[in-house]
Amino acid sequence: MGLGRVRTLSGLTAVVVATGLTSCSPGSSAGSPRAACTSPGVTSDQVKLGLVYSESGMGSTAIASARSGVDARIGLVNAEGGIHGRKVVYEWRDDTNTLAQSATVTEELLRDEGVFGLVTVTTALGSSLESLAAQKVPVVGFGLQSWAEYPNLFSDMYEASPETVGRYVRANGGGSRVGILTTGTPASTVDAVTWYRTAFQSIGLTSTDAISYARGSDSPARVVRELATAGADALIGFTTPEDMADVVQAARAANLRLATTVSFTGYDSAVLPVLGQELAGVSFPVYSRPFEVGGAAIDRHRAAMTRYAPETVEPDQQFALHAYVYSDMFLRGLDLAGDCPTREGFIGALRKVTGYDAGGLIEPVNLTTNSTQPLNCYAFVQINPTGTAFQVTRPRLCADGIAG
């Protein structure tokens, strides 16, 4: 996942297996003794986590499946005996994708619910980071590069190389001037746009300033006129699938040829019945194993989604998978922290993991160093011409242009 999932969720603010059943990160320890512990959220028979995600607010529709991913991974570990004999439970809060509400609900989960740590699928965590670090609360989830300084925060990726997207634009359709579509102009999106423009320039691409569009309050025809005036022949979108669909449709109506269109959100099977035809030909960076590749890791994820998150009709959803991975990483930390986990023990043990791969769902990452190392190689998929399915266009493409 590029600007990883990092920039995927940054755009949203404008708008987050190995073969054996026990191969996913933590192993079951159902037979081990259940120690009496004093850590927050830990009792003799359970460990309580907190989930903070943007169920509502700007961009929330794109990450609506995140909670299902948490349900799937926690349901699976509990079916396998829990962690050191303890059942894993969680309380959740909606932060509405705003800094103030995120700070409020984070404090509620710590003070009122007494959670051990947090799984987060939000870009609005910023105002809580200092407090969470001071309390040594483990936090696993979406990460921005600006958050990498916090030793208690873990993510499988803080940023992904924008050069890789630029290489894809050049290779996939020969575009030379990239239009940049956003929904609003929050600080994280402004930073992402600046970073992408600089990276594109380094490999011979030019780009427009950010062009903002929001469905229901703006005109997609106006966006297309701006793109045409700027000479854009390719497009990337830090926006929702709905907003991207509006602009793509308007571009087609105006006969504006876009050699390549890349969206950082929308790689979900649930999008196809609703927006598949409108988004036909649009590409998506994928920072995990693409669903279409299949394999044991994907099979395990799908089975867990079907069994423990049955409300999700389509298991192949981008942010459900992200949240599944974040939950898996948290469970790995709990397992490594031992029979009587402490917050400090969790943080110290998880930070030493050098080959974390979420049971085969992502390429192995070194949690000791990945906060300073962007993801350079990842996959791309594209919606087929009929809008009925995703197809893999690049199984692996790297920032240096090498395809794997």
Salt bridges, closest charged atoms under 4 A:
GLU80 OE2 - ARG300 NH2 3.44
GLU107 OE2 - ARG111 NH1 3.71
GLU108 OE1 - ARG93 NE 3.10
ASP112 OD1 - ARG111 NE 2.86
GLU113 OE1 - LYS48 NZ 3.52
GLU113 OE2 - ARG93 NH2 3.23
ASP156 OD2 - ARG5 NH2 1.38
ASP209 OD1 - ARG197 NH1 2.66
ASP218 OD2 - ARG222 NH2 2.55
GLU226 OE2 - ARG222 NH1 2.84
ASP246 OD1 - ARG215 NH2 2.71
ASP316 OD2 - ARG302 NH2 2.87
ASP328 OD1 - ARG73 NE 2.84
ASP335 OD1 - HIS84 NE2 3.48
ASP339 OD1 - HIS84 ND1 2.95
GLU363 OE2 - ARG396 NE 2.98
